[in-house]
Amino acid sequence: MASQIQKGAVKQLELLWWLITFLVLAAVLLPIYFNIGNFPFYTLNIVVIICFITLGRYIFLLPYTYLAHRETWKIVLVFLCIPLVFYLVQELNNFQTFVDERGVESLVGKRPADRQMQWVYFIQNEILLFGVGAVITAVIFPFRLILSVWRGRNRGTV
C-alpha cells in the first residue's frame, strides 16, 4: 500500500515539475514569439530551458523521481550526458557567433531604440542564463547519477 502511494506521489510530483517547466517555457518564449517575427533560436531556447530545469531538479531531487531505483537508466544517462554537453556548448557557441557577427539587434528588427535595447538584453541574457545553467547541470548530473548508483549498491539508498 505504501509503495503504491509513493509511486502515485512520484507521478504527481513529476507531472507538477513538467507543468512548471512548460510554464517557464511559455513565460520566456511567448513574448519573443509575439514580438519578434523571425527568431532562429527557438530550438536552442527550448532545449536549454528543459535541460536546465529538468537536470537541476534531478540533481537535487533524485530520490523523488522515477529514476531513483532504476540503475540501468542512470548508467545510460551518464553516457548520454557526454554528447548533450557537447551539443549545448556547440549551440551556445553558434548563438554567440551569431551575436558577434550580426548583432542581437538583427534579431529584434527595427524598433524604437529603447524598446530595441530591452529586447536585446532580454534575449541575450535569457539564452545565456539558461544555456550556461544547462551546461553546468549537464556536467554535474552524471556525477550525481554515479554517486546514486554507488549508494544503491553499497548502502541501499539513492
C-alpha positions as CSV (number, residue, x, y, z in Angstrom):
1,M,0.0,0.0,0.0
2,A,2.7,2.5,1.0
3,S,4.6,1.6,-2.2
4,Q,1.6,2.4,-4.4
5,I,1.1,5.7,-2.6
6,Q,4.7,6.6,-3.0
7,K,4.6,5.7,-6.8
8,G,1.5,7.9,-7.1
9,A,3.2,10.8,-5.3
10,V,6.2,10.4,-7.6
11,K,4.0,10.6,-10.7
12,Q,2.2,13.7,-9.3
13,L,5.5,15.4,-8.5
14,E,6.9,14.6,-11.9
15,L,3.8,16.0,-13.6
16,L,3.9,19.1,-11.4
17,W,7.6,19.7,-12.4
18,W,6.8,19.2,-16.1
19,L,4.0,21.7,-15.7
20,I,6.4,24.2,-14.1
21,T,8.8,23.6,-16.9
22,F,6.1,24.2,-19.5
23,L,5.1,27.5,-17.7
24,V,8.7,28.7,-17.7
25,L,9.0,27.9,-21.4
26,A,5.8,29.8,-22.1
27,A,6.8,32.8,-20.0
28,V,10.1,33.1,-21.8
29,L,9.2,32.2,-25.3
30,L,5.7,33.7,-25.8
31,P,6.9,37.3,-25.5
32,I,9.6,36.5,-28.1
33,Y,7.1,34.8,-30.3
34,F,4.6,37.7,-30.2
35,N,7.1,40.5,-30.5
36,I,9.8,39.2,-32.8
37,G,8.9,37.7,-36.2
38,N,11.7,35.5,-37.4
39,F,13.6,34.2,-34.4
40,P,16.1,31.4,-35.3
41,F,16.9,30.2,-31.8
42,Y,13.6,28.7,-30.6
43,T,15.0,25.2,-30.6
44,L,18.1,26.3,-28.6
45,N,15.8,28.1,-26.1
46,I,13.5,25.1,-25.6
47,V,16.4,22.6,-25.2
48,V,18.4,24.7,-22.7
49,I,15.3,25.6,-20.6
50,I,14.2,22.0,-20.4
51,C,17.7,20.7,-19.7
52,F,18.4,23.3,-17.0
53,I,15.1,22.8,-15.1
54,T,15.0,19.0,-15.5
55,L,18.6,18.2,-14.9
56,G,18.8,20.7,-12.0
57,R,15.7,19.0,-10.5
58,Y,17.2,15.6,-10.9
59,I,20.4,16.7,-9.3
60,F,18.7,17.8,-6.1
61,L,15.5,15.7,-6.0
62,L,16.7,12.4,-7.5
63,P,15.3,10.3,-4.6
64,Y,11.8,11.6,-5.5
65,T,11.9,10.9,-9.2
66,Y,11.1,7.8,-11.3
67,L,14.9,7.3,-11.8
68,A,15.5,6.8,-8.1
69,H,15.8,3.0,-8.3
70,R,16.5,2.4,-12.0
71,E,20.2,1.7,-12.1
72,T,20.3,0.8,-15.8
73,W,18.7,4.1,-16.8
74,K,21.2,6.0,-14.6
75,I,24.1,4.4,-16.3
76,V,22.7,5.1,-19.8
77,L,22.0,8.7,-18.8
78,V,25.6,9.1,-17.6
79,F,26.9,8.3,-21.1
80,L,24.1,10.3,-22.9
81,C,25.2,13.4,-21.0
82,I,28.6,13.5,-22.8
83,P,27.1,14.3,-26.2
84,L,24.5,16.5,-24.6
85,V,27.2,18.7,-23.1
86,F,29.0,19.0,-26.5
87,Y,25.7,19.8,-28.2
88,L,24.8,22.5,-25.7
89,V,28.3,24.1,-25.9
90,Q,28.2,24.0,-29.7
91,E,24.7,25.6,-29.8
92,L,25.7,28.3,-27.3
93,N,28.8,29.0,-29.4
94,N,26.6,29.2,-32.6
95,F,24.4,31.8,-30.8
96,Q,27.4,33.8,-29.6
97,T,29.0,33.7,-33.1
98,F,25.7,35.0,-34.5
99,V,25.6,37.8,-31.9
100,D,29.2,38.7,-32.6
101,E,28.9,38.7,-36.4
102,R,25.4,40.1,-36.9
103,G,24.5,41.5,-33.5
104,V,21.4,40.8,-31.4
105,E,19.8,43.8,-33.0
106,S,19.4,41.8,-36.2
107,L,17.1,39.5,-34.3
108,V,14.8,42.2,-32.9
109,G,14.4,44.2,-36.1
110,K,13.5,47.9,-36.5
111,R,12.1,49.2,-33.2
112,P,12.5,52.4,-31.2
113,A,15.9,52.5,-29.6
114,D,14.7,52.0,-26.0
115,R,12.5,49.0,-26.9
116,Q,15.1,47.5,-29.1
117,M,17.7,47.5,-26.3
118,Q,15.2,46.0,-23.9
119,W,14.7,43.1,-26.3
120,V,18.4,42.7,-27.0
121,Y,19.1,42.5,-23.3
122,F,16.2,40.1,-22.6
123,I,17.1,37.7,-25.4
124,Q,20.9,37.7,-24.8
125,N,20.5,37.3,-21.0
126,E,17.9,34.6,-21.0
127,I,19.7,32.4,-23.6
128,L,23.0,32.8,-21.7
129,L,21.3,32.2,-18.3
130,F,19.5,29.0,-19.3
131,G,22.3,27.9,-21.6
132,V,25.2,28.2,-19.1
133,G,22.9,26.7,-16.5
134,A,22.1,23.8,-18.8
135,V,25.8,23.1,-19.5
136,I,26.6,23.2,-15.8
137,T,23.8,20.9,-14.8
138,A,24.6,18.6,-17.7
139,V,28.2,18.3,-16.4
140,I,27.2,17.8,-12.8
141,F,24.3,15.4,-13.5
142,P,26.4,12.3,-14.4
143,F,28.4,12.6,-11.2
144,R,25.2,12.7,-9.2
145,L,24.0,9.6,-11.1
146,I,27.3,7.8,-10.4
147,L,27.0,8.7,-6.7
148,S,23.4,7.4,-6.7
149,V,24.4,4.1,-8.3
150,W,27.3,3.7,-5.8
151,R,25.0,4.5,-2.9
152,G,22.4,2.0,-4.2
153,R,24.9,-0.8,-4.4
154,N,26.8,-0.1,-1.2
155,R,24.3,1.5,1.1
156,G,20.9,0.6,-0.3
157,T,19.9,4.3,-0.7
158,V,19.7,6.8,-3.5
